[in-house]
């Protein structure tokens, strides 16, 4: 049924494209009709050789012009399909930028300007701690309205242990990273750390209204994995906002 719906949508799109260009198509049909009429006249036995040559010359020129018009129409259709894909990827879903790694300079500026909220998921958040723990502590100390939610995978679960093994980290090091976070932010009422007993398919990192997401690849450190920046006006941003809330609801206090 999905394949049929997809095909019907494609056909409907092409028909709409052609209907929007009815005048252009009618002109092309008239040109082809005139071309074939003149070419047919060019083979008449009642005409002189020179007259037939003129008919054939004009007719073939018009036929060539009609073919060019068809090719232009095809090119425009292809361009519109490409623009439609770009619109879906860039504008509708809200894909703002793609980075080859998690560790990007853009975080620095956003963390410096943090003023409302921060949501982040991870298995240990070791890289986050090393880069921003002191800055974040300073921010939440000076601005009690900043809300920080850190969601980690329970280090005692097989999911966390397996992830640590894949990234070359021991169980002890994963626990130590989480303990450092707890010690650093213990006593801040606007910072909450929670744990979940299920794996993370995607990293979610939202600084105020800018969101970054990225997959967890097999045997590849999280900090060197591809990352996507999402535009808050796109549906993908909203989907990952809901995903974080679903994870948060299923978590418990760390």
N, C-alpha and C positions, 0 to 999 in steps of 0.2 A: 504493500500500500504506500509506503514511503517513496519507493521508486516511481510509482505512478504519479503521486502528488508532486514530486520533484520535476518529472517530465512535463506535467500539466502547467506548473508554474513557469517553466522555461518557455513553453509554447505560448502561454499567455503574455509573457514579457516580450517575445519576438513580435507577436501580433500587435501589441500596443505600440511597439516601436514603429512598425510598418504603417499602422493607422495614423500615427502622428505625422507621417511623411507621405500622406496620400497624394498631395499635389505633385511632389517630387517624382513619385512612382508613375503617376499618370503622364507626366511630361516625358518620362523615359519610355513608356509604352508607345506614346505618339511618335517619338523619334525612331523607335525600332520599326513601327509600322510604315512610316515614311521611307525608312532606309530599305526595307524589303520591297516596298512598292517600286522605288527607283531602281533597285538592283534587278527586279523582274523586268522593268521597262528596258533596262540595258541589254537584255538578251532578245529584244523584239526584232523579228526579221524585217519588219516594215520600216525600221529606222536606218539612217545612215550609220556607217561605222563610227564617225565622229560623234553623232548624237548618242549612240549607245555608250561610247567611252565616257561622255559627260555624265550620263545617268549612273553608270557604274562607279565613277569617281565620287560623285556626290553621295550615292547610296552607301558605299563602303565607308566613307568618312562619317556619315551619320551613324552607321552601325558601330563604328569604333567609338564614337562619342557616347552611344548608349551603353556599351560595355564599360567604359570608364566610369559612367554614372553608377552602374551596378557595383563596380569595385569600390567606389567611394562610399556607397551605401553600406557595403559589407564592412569596410574599414571603420565607419562610424558605429555600426552595430558592435563590432569587436571592441572598439574603444569604450563604448557605453558599458559593455559587460565588464571590462577591466575596471572602469571607474566605479561600477557597482560593487565589485569585490573590494576595492580600496575603501569605499564608503562603509562597507560592512566591517572591515577590519579596523580602520582608523577612527571613523566617526561614530558609528553605531555602537561597537563594542567598547571603544574608548582606549585603544592601545596607543599610549603616548610615546614610549621609547623602549628600545630593547638594548640591554647591556650584556656583555659577554661574561660578566661575573657579578657576584653579590657585592663585593667590596668596591664601592664606587664613591667618588668624591661628592656627588650630589647629596649624600646623607649628611655630610658635614654642615653644609649650609642650612639644610632643613632642621637639623638638630639644634643648631645655634639659634634658629628663629622659633623653636618650639614654644607654643603659647596656649594650647588647648588640650590636646590629647595625643596619646601614643599607644598603639596596639601592636603587639609583636608575638609571633609564634616561633618555636624552635625546639631542638632536642637538648641543647645545653646553653645556647646564646653566649658561648664563650667569646666569639669575635665581637659581639655587641658589647659585652661587658668591658673588654679591653679597650674598645674604642670610645665608648660613650658613658660608662658608669659614673664617672666623676662629674661630667657635664650634666647628665640627667639628674643626679643628686642635687646639684646646685640649682637646676631649674625648678624642681619640685619643692625645694626648700624656700625659694624666693617667691614662688607663685603657687599657692594652694589650690587654685582653680584648675591646674593641669591634672588630667586624669591619665594614669598609666596602667595598662593591663598587659602582663606578660604571661603567656601561656606556654607551658613546657610539657613535653612527654614525660610521664613518670619514669625516672631512671631505673626503677625496679622491674619494669615491664620488658618482655622479650623484644618488643619493638625498639625500645631505646638501646638495649644492649646490642641488637643486630645492627642498628644504625651506627653506633659507636665503633663496632667492629669493621663495618664497611668503610668508615672514614679513618680507621687506624687509631681510634681513641679507646682507652680502657674504661671499664665500668667506673673505676675509682675517679678517673679524670672527669667523667661526665657528672658524677655526684659532686665533686669539688667545685666545678663550674657553677652548678646550681646553688651550692652552699654559699659561694661568694656573692651571688645575686641576693640571696635571702639576707645575708649579713649586711650588705651594702644598703639595702632599702628597708630593712626592718625598722619599724617606727614611723614610717611615712604613711599617713592615712590615705593619701591620694595615689599610692602605688600598691597594686594588688598582684600577687604572684599565684598562679594556679597551675595544677597539673591535670593531665588527661591520660587515660589508660588505653589510648588508641594511637595508631601511627598518624603522622602528618604526611599528606601527599604533596602539600605545597607550603612554601614559606609565605607568610603574610606579614607585612611590615607597613603600618600606616602611621605617618607622621603628620599630625593635624589633618589636612584634607588631601594629602598626597599618599598614594598607595603603591607599594612594590610587592610583586608576587614572583615566585619562581619554584620550579620543581625540585625534588630531591632525587638526584641521579644515582645510579648504582655505582658504588665504589669511587665516588667523586666528592671531595670536600664541598660542603655547602657554600663556603665563601667564594669558590671559584666556579660556581654554576650560573647559568644564564638567568637573567632577571628582567622582568617586565615592569615598566612604570605605567600605571593606569590613570586615565583621565576620569575625574569624578563625575563627569556628565555621561559616561558610557554605562551600558548595562553590565559589563564585566566587573566594573568597580562595585556596583550594587550587589552583584552575585557574591563577590568575595567578602563584602561587608556582612552579608547574611551568613556566609560560611564561618567567619570568625565568631559571630554570635551563636551559631549552633555549637561550635566547639566549646565556647565559653560556658554555655548552659550545661554541657555534659562534663565539665571539669569540677574539681574540688580544690579547696584552698591548699596551697603548698606549705 
